[in-house]
Amino acid sequence: TSYDDAAIETDVTGLGIKLRQNGQPFRVNTPIQINADTKPQLEAVPVKAVDAVLTDGTFSASATLRVEYQ
């Protein structure tokens, strides 16, 4: 999003979904290293822009997680 580089846009203005790996921000479009011996913990957390006024309702967001291994 324009207000959080670790969040993806939703269809509601000012509402994003922040992605985290092991409690740390998961930067969108940035590769990360994963240790094959330990499973990563991935989380998706709702976030809002500072000036956003949100109301109750549904929202939609989507992302693709691409994994490459050697």
HUGI-V311996 format. One record per backbone hydrogen bond with DSSP energy under -0.5 kcal/mol. CO is the residue of the C=O (numbers start at 1). NH is the residue of the N-H. Records with the same first field share a line. If there is no record, write none. Layout:
CO: NH, NH
This chain:
4: 7
5: 28
6: 19
8: 17
11: 13
12: 15
14: 49
15: 10
16: 18, 47
17: 8
18: 45
19: 26
20: 43
21: 24
24: 21
25: 27
27: 30
34: 36
35: 38
40: 42
41: 22
43: 20
45: 18
47: 16
49: 52
52: 54
60: 11
64: 66
65: 67
